[in-house]
């Protein structure tokens, strides 16, 4: 039996997950790793870290927007796999792991090219994993379906 996805709950849960992603990204990029990221970028190409640190409002808004998009897609993935794995933290963890692996594949080039040190990449990867897991759990807690499988 096919289960209809609750689109409204995907959106609400996704926005909540996106908020978690934005908060942790702000802390990790703007506070925890800011100096290391700037130093690594400047070591790769002098002045690059300074350019990255001087992001304008439009660039910041784009990153905020994309964190909300990732949050919505994360909860959509949770909702899509929920009928097979059941509701709960384990399924949220599976959804987060899909995004984590995909993200690591996409960002590995930063480390491989020397734009980011291996130590920073590993540290950032760990924070990214924690961020995705927390966001997925928050979004998954909000997501629900009607008991009979209809979208509510």
Backbone torsions as a table, in degrees:
resi	resn	phi	psi	omega
1	UNK	NA	128.9	178.1
2	UNK	-76.7	139.9	177.9
3	UNK	-107.0	128.1	178.7
4	UNK	-77.9	137.1	-179.9
5	UNK	-79.6	138.1	177.6
6	UNK	-84.7	95.4	-174.1
7	UNK	-62.8	-37.4	180.0
8	UNK	-64.4	-42.0	178.8
9	UNK	-70.9	-32.1	174.7
10	UNK	-61.8	-44.8	-179.2
11	UNK	-65.8	-48.0	-178.9
12	UNK	-65.2	-47.5	177.4
13	UNK	-62.9	-37.5	178.7
14	UNK	-66.2	-38.1	177.3
15	UNK	-67.8	-38.3	176.5
16	UNK	-65.0	-43.1	177.2
17	UNK	-63.0	-40.7	177.6
18	UNK	-62.4	-35.4	176.6
19	UNK	-64.4	-44.2	176.7
20	UNK	-59.4	-47.2	179.6
21	UNK	-58.1	-44.0	-178.9
22	UNK	-65.1	-42.3	-179.1
23	UNK	-63.7	-48.5	-178.2
24	UNK	-69.7	-36.5	176.5
25	UNK	-64.0	-39.9	177.5
26	UNK	-61.0	-46.0	-179.4
27	UNK	-65.9	-42.8	-177.3
28	UNK	-74.1	-46.4	-177.3
29	UNK	-77.2	-39.9	-174.0
30	UNK	-90.9	-17.2	-175.9
31	UNK	-126.3	-65.0	-170.1
32	UNK	-65.0	-50.7	-174.7
33	UNK	-104.7	3.8	-172.8
34	UNK	-55.7	-49.3	-177.8
35	UNK	-67.9	-40.9	179.4
36	UNK	-66.0	-40.5	179.4
37	UNK	-64.8	-42.5	179.5
38	UNK	-64.0	-44.3	179.8
39	UNK	-63.7	-43.4	178.8
40	UNK	-63.5	-42.5	179.9
41	UNK	-65.9	-41.1	178.3
42	UNK	-67.6	-33.4	176.6
43	UNK	-67.6	-34.1	179.2
44	UNK	-71.1	-47.2	179.3
45	UNK	-148.4	112.7	-178.5
46	UNK	-52.2	129.9	179.3
47	UNK	93.7	-16.4	-177.8
48	UNK	-65.0	-42.4	179.4
49	UNK	-63.7	-35.7	178.0
50	UNK	-66.6	-39.5	177.1
51	UNK	-63.9	-42.1	-179.2
52	UNK	-66.8	-36.5	-178.6
53	UNK	-70.6	-21.8	-177.8
54	UNK	-98.0	39.1	-179.8
55	UNK	-61.9	142.3	177.3
56	UNK	-88.6	175.3	-178.5
57	UNK	-60.7	-35.7	179.8
58	UNK	-66.7	-39.4	178.1
59	UNK	-67.3	-42.4	179.0
60	UNK	-63.7	-42.9	179.0
61	UNK	-60.8	-36.6	178.3
62	UNK	-64.6	-44.3	177.7
63	UNK	-63.1	-41.2	178.0
64	UNK	-62.3	-46.5	179.5
65	UNK	-58.2	-46.9	-177.7
66	UNK	-67.0	-31.3	174.3
67	UNK	-63.9	-37.5	176.3
68	UNK	-68.6	-37.9	176.4
69	UNK	-62.7	-45.4	178.2
70	UNK	-61.7	-40.3	177.9
71	UNK	-60.1	-44.4	179.4
72	UNK	-65.4	-44.1	178.5
73	UNK	-65.7	-34.0	177.9
74	UNK	-64.2	-45.2	179.1
75	UNK	-71.6	-34.8	175.5
76	UNK	-60.7	-42.8	177.8
77	UNK	-63.5	-43.9	176.7
78	UNK	-56.5	-48.1	-179.2
79	UNK	-63.9	-34.8	-178.9
80	UNK	-70.5	-35.3	-178.1
81	UNK	-94.4	-9.1	-177.5
82	UNK	-59.2	-40.2	178.3
83	UNK	-61.4	-30.4	-179.2
84	UNK	-83.1	-41.2	-174.0
85	UNK	-102.8	-10.5	-179.8
86	UNK	87.0	160.0	179.8
87	UNK	-72.9	152.7	173.0
88	UNK	130.6	-175.9	-174.0
89	UNK	-64.7	-38.3	-179.4
90	UNK	-59.8	-43.8	179.1
91	UNK	-68.0	-38.2	176.0
92	UNK	-62.2	-38.2	177.7
93	UNK	-64.0	-42.5	177.8
94	UNK	-60.0	-45.7	179.5
95	UNK	-61.6	-43.1	179.3
96	UNK	-63.0	-39.1	-179.4
97	UNK	-64.8	-35.0	176.4
98	UNK	-60.1	-47.4	-179.0
99	UNK	-69.2	-35.5	179.2
100	UNK	-63.6	-49.6	-179.6
101	UNK	-61.4	-44.9	178.7
102	UNK	-60.8	-44.6	178.7
103	UNK	-63.2	-38.5	179.8
104	UNK	-68.1	-36.6	176.2
105	UNK	-63.2	-42.9	-178.6
106	UNK	-69.6	-34.9	-174.6
107	UNK	-96.1	-5.8	-179.5
108	UNK	-57.6	-32.2	-179.7
109	UNK	-59.8	-30.7	176.9
110	UNK	-60.7	-43.2	179.8
111	UNK	-74.0	-42.9	-176.6
112	UNK	-65.5	-33.1	-178.2
113	UNK	-84.6	-9.6	-179.0
114	UNK	92.3	2.6	179.7
115	UNK	-72.3	-24.0	179.5
116	UNK	-137.8	133.4	179.8
117	UNK	-66.4	156.0	179.9
118	UNK	-61.3	-39.1	179.4
119	UNK	-64.6	-43.2	178.1
120	UNK	-66.3	-40.4	-179.8
121	UNK	-62.2	-43.2	178.5
122	UNK	-65.1	-43.2	179.1
123	UNK	-63.5	-45.3	-179.7
124	UNK	-64.8	-37.4	178.7
125	UNK	-62.4	-41.5	178.6
126	UNK	-63.0	-44.2	177.9
127	UNK	-64.3	-40.0	178.9
128	UNK	-61.9	-40.9	177.7
129	UNK	-63.3	-48.3	178.8
130	UNK	-60.6	-43.2	179.7
131	UNK	-59.8	-47.7	-179.9
132	UNK	-64.3	-41.6	-179.9
133	UNK	-63.4	-47.5	179.4
134	UNK	-62.3	-44.7	179.8
135	UNK	-62.6	-41.6	-179.7
136	UNK	-66.7	-39.7	177.8
137	UNK	-64.9	-44.7	178.7
138	UNK	-61.2	-49.2	179.7
139	UNK	-63.7	-38.8	178.8
140	UNK	-66.4	-33.2	177.8
141	UNK	-66.6	-32.2	-179.8
142	UNK	-79.6	-35.0	-177.2
143	UNK	-68.6	138.3	174.3
144	UNK	-154.0	160.9	176.2
145	UNK	-125.8	160.4	175.7
146	UNK	-67.1	150.0	-179.2
147	UNK	-55.2	-29.8	-178.9
148	UNK	-90.1	6.1	176.6
149	UNK	90.3	-2.7	177.5
150	UNK	-77.7	151.9	173.1
151	UNK	-68.3	135.8	-179.5
152	UNK	-105.6	NA	NA
